[in-house]
């Protein structure tokens, strides 16, 4: 079966990008003809375009298209120049487009409808941020409804990662098309710590860890406020590992004002996956203070690494952590609650051990191979009509 995956970015940091890469690699290993169509955009936050992408990634052929930043008043609707013609000529048995409110999803839907090619869309749905002004929230909602009446009407299946995401998508898309397929993790790679390089010697001996974009919706100001509320004798350093989306300078200034600058370390984007895994394994606890997470792949990394988790009860996170059985849940934007959760990791070691043990057991069921096989079943279903 020939499957074309369509993603705005590929071979770049991000949860969507990781999902496309891991599933595509395993489908090719299983004998399917999978290729990726993506733009030349590397960093959406800074709108960084690159020209030196590899034509093949992990054995996956990748075709690149120049990104088009089409602006709607107050919104961006990026598309890809030449994508429509390339999809029409691809010979695809199934087109699988990724993300919501993006121009390439509409382009893929137009080709699918014209040529009667089965279309699958993974929504990776994210509602409007809480801080968005009312006008922009209204515009985003109009986009939701518009996609539901166009691309999602044409699609034969809509993939979501959690039941919570399914509930949100049902508000504007055909409910009977929705399939819930959680993402996964590379269990084989995480099961051999002896093969990975040691974590950087410059890291503190004990540290809390956040991984992800250093971005406005990740709740990092609240994390620093929470760290400042922990008594100095109990305070561990926090390591923030991920690419800066324009927030680092402000966070560094905030840490200085709070008097905790010596306890805050920005590690940046760690490209070496072995070193990345070593940093995660070395943490005393993992913290995810986000405003919203559709799923939170980083939670699976903490689970397989066997470290306690403290996360905000937003989006799909409570579902992933099984309502607190696999990690501590706290309200978003509450530094006192977050500080209490972080302190409880050390103060309640038996409860932490129970969460870690349950999380390690649960994550064994979430290998990317399982995700890929479930996607493969959907492709066969829609191809069969």
VOBA-1610 file (N, C-alpha, C; in pm, whole numbers, padded with zeros to 5 digits, always signed):
BEGIN
Unk+00084-00119+00000Unk+00000+00000+00000Unk+00089+00125+00000Unk+00058+00221-00086Unk+00135+00346-00091Unk+00061+00451-00007Unk+00130+00499+00097Unk+00074+00598+00189Unk+00162+00722+00183Unk+00099+00838+00162Unk+00170+00965+00168Unk+00130+01038+00296Unk+00229+01059+00383Unk+00207+01137+00505Unk+00234+01284+00473Unk+00144+01372+00511Unk+00159+01515+00482Unk+00167+01590+00616Unk+00283+01652+00639Unk+00307+01722+00765Unk+00377+01853+00735Unk+00338+01960+00804Unk+00402+02089+00778Unk+00552+02081+00802Unk+00591+02020+00912Unk+00734+02008+00944Unk+00769+01860+00959Unk+00893+01829+00929Unk+00940+01691+00945Unk+01090+01695+00967Unk+01139+01595+01042Unk+01279+01594+01084Unk+01311+01721+01161Unk+01220+01755+01253Unk+01231+01874+01336Unk+01169+01840+01472Unk+01206+01913+01578Unk+01151+01883+01710Unk+01000+01905+01715Unk+00929+01822+01790Unk+00786+01840+01807Unk+00713+01708+01816Unk+00600+01708+01886Unk+00524+01585+01905Unk+00464+01532+01776Unk+00406+01621+01693Unk+00350+01577+01564Unk+00459+01516+01479Unk+00573+01586+01472Unk+00684+01542+01389Unk+00737+01406+01435Unk+00744+01387+01566Unk+00789+01257+01620Unk+00692+01147+01582Unk+00562+01174+01594Unk+00461+01073+01561Unk+00471+01031+01414Unk+00481+01129+01323Unk+00490+01098+01181Unk+00614+01015+01152Unk+00724+01054+01211Unk+00851+00984+01185Unk+00849+00841+01237Unk+00805+00824+01360Unk+00809+00690+01421Unk+00711+00594+01353Unk+00591+00641+01324Unk+00493+00554+01258Unk+00536+00522+01116Unk+00586+00622+01044Unk+00629+00599+00905Unk+00743+00499+00899Unk+00837+00512+00991Unk+00952+00419+00990Unk+00906+00275+01011Unk+00815+00256+01104Unk+00771+00119+01134Unk+00681+00063+01023Unk+00604+00147+00960Unk+00523+00099+00848Unk+00612+00057+00731Unk+00718+00131+00706Unk+00811+00092+00600Unk+00881-00039+00636Unk+00918-00054+00762Unk+00980-00180+00806Unk+00884-00298+00789Unk+00753-00269+00797Unk+00652-00373+00781Unk+00618-00399+00634Unk+00684-00325+00542Unk+00666-00352+00399Unk+00577-00255+00325Unk+00525-00152+00394Unk+00438-00055+00326Unk+00524+00051+00256Unk+00473+00105+00147Unk+00541+00211+00072Unk+00495+00345+00130Unk+00572+00397+00225Unk+00536+00520+00296Unk+00638+00628+00262Unk+00588+00746+00228Unk+00674+00860+00206Unk+00612+00982+00273Unk+00693+01084+00295Unk+00647+01204+00364Unk+00659+01323+00272Unk+00553+01403+00265Unk+00554+01533+00199Unk+00552+01639+00310Unk+00652+01726+00312Unk+00663+01827+00417Unk+00716+01956+00357Unk+00703+02064+00432Unk+00755+02194+00386Unk+00901+02208+00426Unk+00958+02322+00388Unk+01097+02352+00425Unk+01104+02432+00555Unk+00994+02435+00630Unk+00991+02506+00758Unk+01050+02418+00867Unk+01142+02472+00945Unk+01204+02397+01055Unk+01148+02439+01190Unk+01137+02568+01213Unk+01090+02620+01341Unk+00973+02713+01315Unk+00854+02671+01355Unk+00735+02750+01328Unk+00728+02876+01413Unk+00779+02867+01537Unk+00775+02982+01627Unk+00854+03100+01573Unk+00974+03072+01521Unk+01059+03179+01465Unk+01048+03186+01313Unk+00964+03104+01255Unk+00944+03093+01111Unk+01081+03077+01041Unk+01152+02972+01085Unk+01286+02944+01033Unk+01276+02841+00920Unk+01316+02881+00801Unk+01313+02795+00684Unk+01454+02744+00656Unk+01466+02616+00617Unk+01596+02559+00586Unk+01595+02496+00448Unk+01715+02480+00392Unk+01727+02420+00259Unk+01816+02296+00260Unk+01866+02258+00377Unk+01963+02148+00383Unk+01906+02022+00446Unk+01776+01999+00431Unk+01716+01877+00484Unk+01764+01756+00404Unk+01776+01643+00471Unk+01813+01519+00403Unk+01695+01467+00322Unk+01719+01409+00204Unk+01610+01356+00121Unk+01549+01227+00177Unk+01623+01162+00266Unk+01574+01039+00329Unk+01605+01046+00478Unk+01506+01013+00562Unk+01523+01016+00707Unk+01477+00882+00763Unk+01569+00812+00829Unk+01537+00679+00884Unk+01478+00587+00777Unk+01528+00599+00656Unk+01479+00516+00546Unk+01350+00564+00483Unk+01299+00681+00528Unk+01172+00735+00477Unk+01203+00840+00371Unk+01158+00822+00246Unk+01177+00927+00146Unk+01094+01051+00182Unk+01156+01168+00169Unk+01089+01293+00205Unk+01097+01389+00087Unk+00982+01443+00047Unk+00978+01544-00057Unk+00940+01677+00008Unk+01018+01781-00023Unk+01000+01911+00041Unk+00933+02012-00052Unk+00854+02102+00008Unk+00785+02206-00065Unk+00805+02339+00008Unk+00813+02443-00070Unk+00832+02575-00009Unk+00707+02613+00070Unk+00728+02655+00193Unk+00615+02690+00279Unk+00559+02826+00236Unk+00429+02838+00247Unk+00359+02962+00215Unk+00290+03010+00341Unk+00331+03126+00390Unk+00272+03180+00512Unk+00154+03268+00474Unk+00042+03203+00454Unk-00079+03275+00412Unk-00148+03331+00536Unk-00158+03461+00543Unk-00213+03525+00662Unk-00361+03557+00646Unk-00439+03510+00741Unk-00577+03554+00758Unk-00568+03656+00872Unk-00646+03764+00874Unk-00632+03864+00981Unk-00631+03799+01119Unk-00516+03810+01186Unk-00502+03754+01320Unk-00464+03608+01323Unk-00451+03543+01209Unk-00423+03400+01205Unk-00318+03371+01098Unk-00254+03257+01109Unk-00165+03208+01005Unk-00220+03077+00953Unk-00226+03060+00823Unk-00277+02937+00764Unk-00171+02886+00665Unk-00061+02831+00717Unk+00048+02793+00626Unk+00010+02679+00534Unk+00058+02689+00411Unk+00040+02584+00312Unk+00171+02555+00243Unk+00168+02467+00143Unk+00290+02429+00072Unk+00272+02450-00077Unk+00364+02521-00138Unk+00359+02549-00281Unk+00397+02423-00360Unk+00309+02378-00447Unk+00333+02260-00527Unk+00281+02131-00467Unk+00225+02137-00347Unk+00178+02015-00279Unk+00063+01950-00355Unk-00032+02029-00403Unk-00149+01973-00470Unk-00108+01889-00591Unk-00022+01944-00675Unk+00022+01870-00794Unk+00098+01745-00756Unk+00183+01754-00654Unk+00262+01638-00612Unk+00173+01528-00556Unk+00073+01563-00479Unk-00020+01462-00427Unk-00098+01397-00540Unk-00140+01478-00637Unk-00216+01423-00750Unk-00134+01324-00830Unk-00003+01346-00837Unk+00084+01259-00916Unk+00148+01148-00833Unk+00117+01141-00703Unk+00189+01050-00613Unk+00150+00904-00628Unk+00031+00877-00682Unk-00017+00739-00688Unk-00055+00684-00553Unk-00087+00772-00458Unk-00118+00729-00322Unk-00245+00646-00316Unk-00241+00540-00236Unk-00361+00466-00202Unk-00434+00531-00086Unk-00358+00598+00000Unk-00412+00670+00115Unk-00328+00795+00136Unk-00394+00907+00162Unk-00325+01030+00204Unk-00356+01049+00352Unk-00250+01071+00431Unk-00267+01093+00575Unk-00210+01231+00608Unk-00299+01327+00635Unk-00258+01464+00668Unk-00260+01484+00819Unk-00166+01565+00866Unk-00149+01585+01010Unk-00166+01732+01048Unk-00233+01754+01160Unk-00255+01883+01226Unk-00388+01945+01184Unk-00427+02046+01261Unk-00557+02111+01247Unk-00533+02261+01223Unk-00620+02321+01142Unk-00610+02463+01106Unk-00486+02493+01023Unk-00442+02399+00941Unk-00326+02420+00855Unk-00367+02405+00709Unk-00306+02488+00624Unk-00343+02488+00484Unk-00318+02357+00413Unk-00212+02284+00454Unk-00182+02160+00382Unk-00291+02055+00403Unk-00367+02064+00513Unk-00478+01971+00534Unk-00588+01999+00431Unk-00616+02127+00407Unk-00716+02163+00306Unk-00669+02123+00166Unk-00539+02141+00138Unk-00485+02101+00008Unk-00497+01950-00013Unk-00464+01875+00091Unk-00476+01729+00082Unk-00620+01686+00062Unk-00712+01754+00130Unk-00854+01721+00116Unk-00905+01749-00025Unk-00858+01859-00084Unk-00901+01893-00220Unk-00858+01786-00321Unk-00734+01738-00306Unk-00686+01632-00396Unk-00763+01503-00371Unk-00783+01469-00243Unk-00853+01346-00209Unk-00994+01344-00266Unk-01062+01457-00259Unk-01199+01462-00311Unk-01200+01454-00463Unk-01110+01527-00526Unk-01106+01530-00672Unk-01072+01394-00731Unk-00973+01325-00671Unk-00925+01197-00727Unk-00979+01075-00654Unk-01068+01099-00557Unk-01130+00990-00482Unk-01026+00902-00415Unk-00928+00967-00356Unk-00825+00897-00277Unk-00868+00901-00131Unk-00867+00790-00061Unk-00905+00793+00081Unk-00814+00887+00161Unk-00876+00972+00242Unk-00803+01068+00324Unk-00821+01035+00472Unk-00710+01034+00544Unk-00709+01021+00690Unk-00646+01149+00745Unk-00704+01204+00851Unk-00647+01323+00914Unk-00623+01295+01062Unk-00500+01317+01107Unk-00470+01318+01251Unk-00479+01464+01296Unk-00575+01493+01383Unk-00604+01633+01414Unk-00500+01697+01507Unk-00443+01620+01601Unk-00350+01679+01700Unk-00411+01810+01751Unk-00537+01803+01791Unk-00617+01923+01816Unk-00571+02000+01940Unk-00563+02131+01925Unk-00527+02221+02034Unk-00628+02335+02036Unk-00709+02348+02142Unk-00802+02461+02147Unk-00726+02592+02165Unk-00797+02703+02155Unk-00734+02834+02171Unk-00672+02846+02309Unk-00554+02907+02316Unk-00490+02932+02445Unk-00577+03024+02530Unk-00568+03008+02661Unk-00652+03088+02750Unk-00625+03237+02739Unk-00502+03272+02707Unk-00465+03413+02702Unk-00501+03482+02572Unk-00555+03408+02476Unk-00589+03470+02347Unk-00705+03568+02364Unk-00701+03684+02293Unk-00812+03779+02301Unk-00939+03719+02241Unk-01055+03769+02283Unk-01183+03712+02236Unk-01195+03706+02084Unk-01145+03809+02014Unk-01158+03811+01868Unk-01083+03693+01806Unk-00961+03668+01856Unk-00884+03558+01799Unk-00947+03424+01834Unk-00999+03412+01955Unk-01066+03287+01994Unk-01185+03260+01901Unk-01257+03366+01867Unk-01370+03350+01777Unk-01324+03307+01638Unk-01215+03366+01591Unk-01161+03329+01460Unk-01115+03184+01458Unk-01050+03140+01565Unk-01006+03001+01573Unk-01125+02906+01573Unk-01231+02947+01641Unk-01350+02861+01643Unk-01414+02853+01505Unk-01412+02965+01431Unk-01461+02962+01294Unk-01378+02867+01209Unk-01247+02864+01232Unk-01162+02769+01160Unk-01200+02626+01195Unk-01227+02600+01323Unk-01269+02465+01364Unk-01392+02422+01283Unk-01491+02508+01282Unk-01615+02475+01211Unk-01590+02461+01061Unk-01506+02550+01008Unk-01473+02542+00865Unk-01405+02413+00827Unk-01310+02369+00908Unk-01242+02242+00879Unk-01338+02125+00894Unk-01431+02134+00991Unk-01529+02028+01007Unk-01620+02014+00887Unk-01651+02127+00821Unk-01742+02126+00706Unk-01671+02097+00575Unk-01539+02101+00573Unk-01465+02080+00448Unk-01375+01957+00458Unk-01255+01973+00510Unk-01159+01862+00513Unk-01211+01743+00589Unk-01277+01765+00702Unk-01321+01652+00784Unk-01447+01586+00728Unk-01520+01659+00646Unk-01631+01596+00573Unk-01577+01502+00465Unk-01467+01541+00404Unk-01406+01461+00297Unk-01330+01341+00353Unk-01266+01359+00468Unk-01186+01252+00528Unk-01272+01129+00557Unk-01210+01012+00543Unk-01280+00888+00578Unk-01254+00845+00721Unk-01147+00899+00783Unk-01120+00870+00924Unk-01045+00989+00984Unk-01078+01019+01110Unk-01011+01124+01186Unk-00945+01059+01307Unk-00813+01077+01318Unk-00738+01013+01425Unk-00716+01113+01538Unk-00751+01074+01659Unk-00722+01153+01779Unk-00640+01066+01874Unk-00577+01130+01973Unk-00485+01056+02061Unk-00548+01017+02195Unk-00652+01088+02237Unk-00718+01059+02364Unk-00868+01074+02348Unk-00942+01020+02443Unk-01086+01038+02442Unk-01124+01183+02468Unk-01037+01254+02541Unk-01063+01396+02563Unk-01055+01473+02432Unk-00954+01444+02351Unk-00944+01509+02220Unk-01063+01472+02133Unk-01106+01346+02140Unk-01223+01304+02063Unk-01347+01385+02102Unk-01363+01411+02230Unk-01476+01490+02278Unk-01473+01631+02219Unk-01355+01691+02213Unk-01343+01826+02158Unk-01371+01827+02007Unk-01315+01729+01936Unk-01329+01725+01790Unk-01473+01695+01750Unk-01545+01618+01831Unk-01685+01588+01801Unk-01772+01713+01793Unk-01727+01823+01854Unk-01807+01945+01854Unk-01820+02005+01715Unk-01728+01971+01623Unk-01734+02032+01489Unk-01705+01934+01376Unk-01680+01806+01408Unk-01646+01708+01305Unk-01736+01586+01318Unk-01752+01508+01210Unk-01838+01389+01215Unk-01789+01286+01317Unk-01871+01261+01418Unk-01830+01174+01528Unk-01802+01032+01482Unk-01875+00983+01381Unk-01860+00843+01339Unk-01726+00817+01271Unk-01654+00922+01233Unk-01525+00903+01166Unk-01407+00899+01264Unk-01431+00931+01390Unk-01321+00947+01486Unk-01270+00813+01536Unk-01138+00797+01533Unk-01071+00678+01587Unk-00967+00726+01688Unk-00963+00665+01805Unk-00866+00703+01907Unk-00747+00607+01903Unk-00631+00661+01869Unk-00507+00582+01863Unk-00399+00659+01939Unk-00363+00616+02058Unk-00259+00688+02132Unk-00123+00673+02066Unk-00036+00772+02083Unk+00100+00759+02031Unk+00181+00662+02117Unk+00308+00650+02087Unk+00388+00551+02159Unk+00526+00602+02194Unk+00613+00507+02222Unk+00751+00536+02257Unk+00837+00421+02206Unk+00962+00448+02179Unk+01055+00346+02130Unk+01111+00270+02251Unk+01040+00165+02290Unk+01079+00091+02410Unk+01218+00029+02397Unk+01253-00017+02278Unk+01385-00079+02259Unk+01497+00021+02286Unk+01480+00143+02237Unk+01585+00244+02257Unk+01600+00281+02404Unk+01489+00284+02476Unk+01495+00323+02618Unk+01536+00208+02709Unk+01538+00086+02657Unk+01566-00030+02743Unk+01714-00062+02756Unk+01801+00015+02692Unk+01945-00015+02694Unk+02024+00108+02737Unk+02015+00149+02864Unk+02085+00270+02909Unk+02236+00260+02894Unk+02289+00137+02899Unk+02433+00121+02888Unk+02487+00163+02752Unk+02402+00169+02652Unk+02446+00208+02518Unk+02447+00360+02499Unk+02383+00432+02588Unk+02374+00577+02574Unk+02491+00646+02641Unk+02533+00762+02588Unk+02642+00837+02653Unk+02598+00888+02789Unk+02692+00918+02876Unk+02652+00973+03007Unk+02592+01111+02991Unk+02511+01150+03087Unk+02455+01285+03083Unk+02568+01387+03102Unk+02550+01511+03057Unk+02655+01612+03069Unk+02702+01629+03213Unk+02832+01634+03230Unk+02889+01647+03364Unk+02853+01781+03428Unk+02814+01879+03346Unk+02783+02012+03398Unk+02647+02018+03467Unk+02567+01913+03455Unk+02435+01914+03518Unk+02450+01897+03669Unk+02354+01951+03747Unk+02357+01930+03892Unk+02345+01781+03925Unk+02391+01744+04044Unk+02382+01603+04084Unk+02238+01560+04104Unk+02153+01654+04149Unk+02010+01627+04164Unk+01933+01739+04095Unk+01836+01703+04013Unk+01762+01807+03942Unk+01622+01760+03904Unk+01532+01857+03896Unk+01401+01836+03836Unk+01416+01865+03687Unk+01327+01810+03607Unk+01343+01823+03462Unk+01213+01863+03394Unk+01222+01960+03304Unk+01117+01989+03207Unk+01178+01968+03070Unk+01104+01900+02979Unk+01148+01889+02840Unk+01034+01936+02751Unk+01071+02009+02647Unk+00972+02061+02554Unk+01014+02199+02506Unk+00930+02258+02424Unk+00960+02392+02375Unk+00957+02493+02489Unk+01050+02586+02487Unk+01047+02696+02583Unk+00953+02801+02524Unk+00824+02775+02542Unk+00719+02848+02471Unk+00616+02903+02570Unk+00535+03001+02527Unk+00440+03066+02619Unk+00337+02972+02680Unk+00297+02867+02608Unk+00188+02782+02659Unk+00237+02667+02747Unk+00363+02668+02785Unk+00417+02557+02864Unk+00414+02582+03015Unk+00365+02699+03058Unk+00349+02725+03201Unk+00479+02743+03277Unk+00585+02784+03210Unk+00716+02791+03275Unk+00729+02904+03377Unk+00663+03020+03358Unk+00666+03119+03467Unk+00609+03064+03598Unk+00502+02987+03588Unk+00445+02925+03708Unk+00543+02827+03770Unk+00617+02755+03687Unk+00717+02660+03738Unk+00824+02733+03818Unk+00872+02847+03767Unk+00973+02922+03841Unk+00915+02977+03971Unk+00791+03025+03966Unk+00726+03074+04088Unk+00714+02961+04191Unk+00681+02842+04143Unk+00669+02727+04234Unk+00804+02692+04296Unk+00909+02695+04215Unk+01042+02663+04266Unk+01082+02761+04376Unk+01048+02889+04358Unk+01081+02991+04458Unk+01005+02970+04588Unk+00890+02902+04583Unk+00810+02878+04703Unk+00857+02756+04783Unk+00944+02676+04725Unk+00999+02561+04797Unk+01110+02608+04890Unk+01106+02571+05018Unk+01212+02615+05111Unk+01351+02582+05057Unk+01446+02671+05080Unk+01580+02658+05022Unk+01645+02524+05058Unk+01619+02472+05177Unk+01683+02346+05218Unk+01629+02227+05138Unk+01510+02242+05080Unk+01450+02134+05001Unk+01464+02156+04851Unk+01505+02274+04811Unk+01499+02314+04670Unk+01601+02240+04585Unk+01550+02175+04480Unk+01638+02117+04378Unk+01644+02211+04259Unk+01750+02201+04183Unk+01761+02279+04060Unk+01663+02225+03956Unk+01625+02312+03863Unk+01539+02271+03752Unk+01618+02283+03623Unk+01615+02179+03543Unk+01678+02179+03411Unk+01568+02186+03307Unk+01578+02285+03217Unk+01479+02300+03109Unk+01547+02264+02979Unk+01504+02152+02920Unk+01567+02099+02799Unk+01471+02116+02681Unk+01510+02198+02585Unk+01426+02219+02468Unk+01461+02348+02397Unk+01411+02361+02276Unk+01440+02477+02193Unk+01364+02600+02243Unk+01434+02714+02242Unk+01373+02840+02286Unk+01281+02895+02178Unk+01155+02921+02215Unk+01058+02984+02126Unk+01037+03129+02167Unk+01144+03194+02213Unk+01139+03336+02245Unk+01111+03368+02391Unk+01109+03268+02479Unk+01073+03289+02618Unk+01192+03287+02714Unk+01307+03238+02671Unk+01416+03213+02764Unk+01464+03340+02834Unk+01484+03448+02761Unk+01534+03570+02823Unk+01441+03619+02933Unk+01312+03618+02909Unk+01216+03660+03011Unk+01216+03569+03132Unk+01233+03439+03108Unk+01237+03344+03219Unk+01364+03361+03302Unk+01476+03388+03235Unk+01601+03413+03308Unk+01587+03536+03396Unk+01524+03641+03343Unk+01502+03762+03422Unk+01410+03733+03541Unk+01309+03653+03519Unk+01217+03618+03627Unk+01289+03540+03737Unk+01376+03446+03696Unk+01451+03368+03794Unk+01541+03458+03878Unk+01600+03560+03815Unk+01684+03654+03892Unk+01600+03732+03991Unk+01483+03779+03950Unk+01395+03855+04040Unk+01351+03769+04159Unk+01329+03640+04133Unk+01284+03549+04238Unk+01399+03500+04326Unk+01522+03530+04286Unk+01637+03487+04365Unk+01671+03341+04350Unk+01633+03281+04237Unk+01659+03137+04217Unk+01741+03111+04091Unk+01806+03214+04038Unk+01877+03199+03911Unk+01979+03086+03916Unk+02044+03066+04030Unk+02146+02961+04040Unk+02085+02821+04033Unk+01953+02813+04049Unk+01884+02683+04047Unk+01814+02656+03914Unk+01832+02742+03814Unk+01763+02727+03686Unk+01867+02711+03576Unk+01857+02599+03503Unk+01955+02571+03397Unk+01882+02545+03265Unk+01913+02623+03161Unk+01858+02602+03027Unk+01957+02518+02947Unk+01916+02400+02908Unk+02005+02309+02838Unk+01994+02322+02687Unk+01886+02382+02636Unk+01867+02394+02493Unk+01819+02264+02431Unk+01816+02261+02299Unk+01775+02141+02226Unk+01890+02042+02222Unk+01865+01921+02270Unk+01968+01815+02270Unk+01937+01722+02153Unk+02017+01731+02048Unk+01990+01656+01925Unk+02028+01509+01937Unk+02131+01478+02018Unk+02174+01339+02034Unk+02072+01266+02122Unk+02004+01168+02063Unk+01895+01102+02136Unk+01945+01023+02255Unk+02065+00966+02245Unk+02121+00894+02358Unk+02148+00986+02476Unk+02206+01102+02446Unk+02232+01200+02552Unk+02100+01252+02609Unk+02001+01272+02523Unk+01869+01316+02568Unk+01811+01215+02668Unk+01818+01087+02633Unk+01765+00984+02723Unk+01840+00983+02856Unk+01970+01004+02852Unk+02050+01004+02975Unk+02010+01120+03066Unk+01980+01236+03007Unk+01937+01351+03087Unk+01803+01319+03154Unk+01712+01256+03080Unk+01582+01221+03138Unk+01599+01120+03251Unk+01678+01015+03227Unk+01697+00912+03330Unk+01758+00967+03458Unk+01841+01070+03445Unk+01912+01123+03561Unk+01831+01215+03649Unk+01709+01250+03608Unk+01628+01346+03683Unk+01567+01283+03808Unk+01550+01365+03910Unk+01483+01319+04032Unk+01332+01317+04013Unk+01282+01404+03925Unk+01139+01408+03893Unk+01121+01484+03763Unk+01009+01455+03696Unk+00976+01524+03572Unk+00855+01613+03598Unk+00859+01735+03545Unk+00749+01828+03566Unk+00701+01883+03433Unk+00569+01882+03415Unk+00507+01935+03293Unk+00398+02033+03335Unk+00428+02164+03340Unk+00333+02263+03392Unk+00247+02330+03287Unk+00226+02265+03173Unk+00164+02326+03055Unk+00022+02376+03078Unk-00013+02474+02993Unk-00152+02521+02986Unk-00240+02419+02917Unk-00184+02348+02818Unk-00259+02246+02745Unk-00162+02148+02681Unk-00197+02022+02683Unk-00125+01918+02610Unk-00228+01823+02551Unk-00224+01804+02419Unk-00315+01707+02357Unk-00289+01568+02412Unk-00161+01538+02437Unk-00123+01408+02493Unk-00003+01424+02585Unk+00109+01466+02529Unk+00231+01481+02609Unk+00322+01362+02594Unk+00388+01347+02478Unk+00480+01234+02458Unk+00589+01229+02562Unk+00628+01346+02614Unk+00734+01350+02715Unk+00693+01276+02842Unk+00563+01265+02867Unk+00517+01187+02984Unk+00556+01040+02969Unk+00547+00987+02848Unk+00585+00847+02826Unk+00734+00828+02850Unk+00814+00929+02814Unk+00959+00919+02837Unk+00988+00913+02986Unk+00921+00997+03065Unk+00940+00993+03210Unk+00893+00860+03267Unk+00782+00807+03213Unk+00729+00681+03261Unk+00827+00566+03236Unk+00882+00559+03115Unk+00972+00449+03083Unk+01106+00466+03155Unk+01145+00592+03185Unk+01269+00617+03256Unk+01257+00589+03405Unk+01135+00575+03454Unk+01116+00541+03595Unk+01137+00658+03689Unk+01095+00778+03647Unk+01106+00893+03737Unk+00967+00947+03768Unk+00948+01000+03890Unk+00815+01052+03928Unk+00774+01170+03839Unk+00643+01186+03823Unk+00588+01289+03735Unk+00497+01381+03816Unk+00512+01512+03793Unk+00417+01612+03842Unk+00372+01692+03720Unk+00242+01695+03693Unk+00193+01760+03570Unk+00061+01829+03597Unk+00031+01929+03515Unk-00096+01998+03526Unk-00208+01913+03466Unk-00323+01922+03527Unk-00439+01841+03486Unk-00510+01911+03372Unk-00449+01909+03253Unk-00503+01980+03137Unk-00506+01886+03017Unk-00599+01914+02923Unk-00603+01839+02799Unk-00608+01689+02822Unk-00521+01616+02751Unk-00518+01471+02762Unk-00432+01419+02875Unk-00368+01508+02952Unk-00273+01463+03055Unk-00340+01376+03162Unk-00456+01414+03218Unk-00518+01326+03318Unk-00546+01187+03265Unk-00583+01178+03137Unk-00609+01047+03077Unk-00480+00966+03066Unk-00371+01031+03023Unk-00243+00962+03010Unk-00195+00913+03146Unk-00211+00994+03249Unk-00165+00959+03383Unk-00273+00888+03465Unk-00379+00846+03397Unk-00486+00768+03460Unk-00537+00834+03588Unk-00571+00963+03574Unk-00633+01042+03681Unk-00549+01048+03807Unk-00417+01039+03793Unk-00328+01052+03908Unk-00267+00921+03953Unk-00306+00809+03896Unk-00248+00681+03937Unk-00102+00668+03894Unk-00066+00733+03782Unk+00069+00719+03728Unk+00157+00841+03754Unk+00101+00946+03812Unk+00176+01067+03841Unk+00087+01168+03910Unk+00147+01264+03975Unk+00071+01365+04049Unk+00016+01469+03953Unk-00111+01506+03973Unk-00177+01608+03892Unk-00205+01730+03977Unk-00180+01850+03920Unk-00204+01975+03992Unk-00278+02070+03898Unk-00347+02170+03951Unk-00417+02266+03864Unk-00317+02351+03786Unk-00357+02391+03666Unk-00271+02480+03586Unk-00266+02619+03648Unk-00149+02682+03644Unk-00134+02820+03686Unk-00134+02842+03836Unk-00121+02737+03916Unk-00123+02748+04063Unk+00015+02714+04116Unk+00101+02813+04142Unk+00238+02782+04186Unk+00244+02712+04321Unk+00148+02744+04410Unk+00149+02677+04540Unk+00121+02528+04526Unk+00023+02493+04443Unk-00009+02352+04421Unk+00106+02280+04352Unk+00170+02348+04256Unk+00283+02287+04186Unk+00400+02266+04281Unk+00427+02364+04366Unk+00534+02350+04466Unk+00505+02234+04560Unk+00378+02222+04602Unk+00341+02112+04692Unk+00359+01977+04624Unk+00323+01969+04495Unk+00342+01845+04421Unk+00488+01806+04409Unk+00574+01904+04381Unk+00717+01877+04368Unk+00778+01837+04502Unk+00734+01901+04610Unk+00785+01865+04743Unk+00740+01724+04783Unk+00619+01687+04741Unk+00565+01555+04778Unk+00644+01441+04715Unk+00709+01466+04603Unk+00789+01360+04538Unk+00891+01304+04635Unk+00961+01393+04708Unk+01063+01348+04805Unk+01002+01319+04941Unk+00897+01396+04979Unk+00840+01380+05113Unk+00755+01255+05127Unk+00704+01202+05014Unk+00618+01083+05017Unk+00678+00976+04925Unk+00793+00920+04963Unk+00864+00829+04872Unk+00785+00703+04836Unk+00704+00651+04928Unk+00630+00529+04898Unk+00524+00555+04791Unk+00454+00668+04801Unk+00355+00704+04700Unk+00423+00726+04565Unk+00541+00788+04568Unk+00614+00810+04442Unk+00654+00678+04380Unk+00699+00583+04460Unk+00739+00452+04408Unk+00621+00379+04346Unk+00503+00391+04409Unk+00384+00324+04353Unk+00350+00382+04216Unk+00355+00515+04205Unk+00324+00578+04077Unk+00424+00535+03969Unk+00552+00533+04005Unk+00656+00496+03909Unk+00639+00352+03863Unk+00611+00262+03957Unk+00593+00120+03921Unk+00473+00102+03829Unk+00362+00168+03860Unk+00242+00156+03777Unk+00266+00217+03639Unk+00339+00329+03634Unk+00367+00393+03506Unk+00456+00306+03418Unk+00555+00242+03477Unk+00644+00155+03400Unk+00568+00035+03344Unk+00473-00014+03419Unk+00393-00126+03371Unk+00302-00082+03256Unk+00242+00033+03269Unk+00151+00084+03167Unk+00224+00115+03036Unk+00342+00175+03043Unk+00411+00219+02923Unk+00458+00102+02837Unk+00467-00015+02895Unk+00506-00134+02817Unk+00407-00165+02705Unk+00285-00114+02718Unk+00181-00139+02617Unk+00180-00033+02507Unk+00273+00064+02513Unk+00263+00181+02426Unk+00382+00195+02333Unk+00433+00085+02281Unk+00541+00093+02184Unk+00487+00149+02052Unk+00574+00219+01977Unk+00533+00275+01849Unk+00487+00168+01751Unk+00536+00046+01766Unk+00495-00062+01677Unk+00344-00087+01687Unk+00292-00078+01810Unk+00148-00096+01831Unk+00071+00017+01764Unk+00119+00140+01780Unk+00055+00255+01715Unk+00054+00238+01563Unk+00167+00197+01508Unk+00178+00180+01362Unk+00082+00074+01311Unk+00068-00035+01383Unk-00024-00141+01339Unk-00169-00094+01344Unk-00203-00012+01441Unk-00339+00039+01448Unk-00365+00138+01334Unk-00263+00218+01300Unk-00276+00308+01184Unk-00293+00226+01056Unk-00216+00121+01045Unk-00221+00035+00926Unk-00361-00023+00909Unk-00424-00061+01020Unk-00560-00115+01013Unk-00658-00010+00963Unk-00639+00116+01006Unk-00726+00224+00958Unk-00706+00246+00808Unk-00581+00244+00762Unk-00555+00261+00618Unk-00625+00152+00537Unk-00619+00030+00585Unk-00684-00079+00512Unk-00836-00062+00513Unk-00887-00016+00625Unk-01032+00006+00635Unk-01080+00111+00536Unk-01010+00226+00531Unk-01056+00333+00442Unk-01028+00300+00295Unk-00920+00226+00271Unk-00889+00188+00131Unk-00994+00089+00079Unk-01050+00010+00169Unk-01153-00085+00129Unk-01290-00019+00114Unk-01297+00109+00151Unk-01422+00182+00134Unk-01522+00156+00244
//
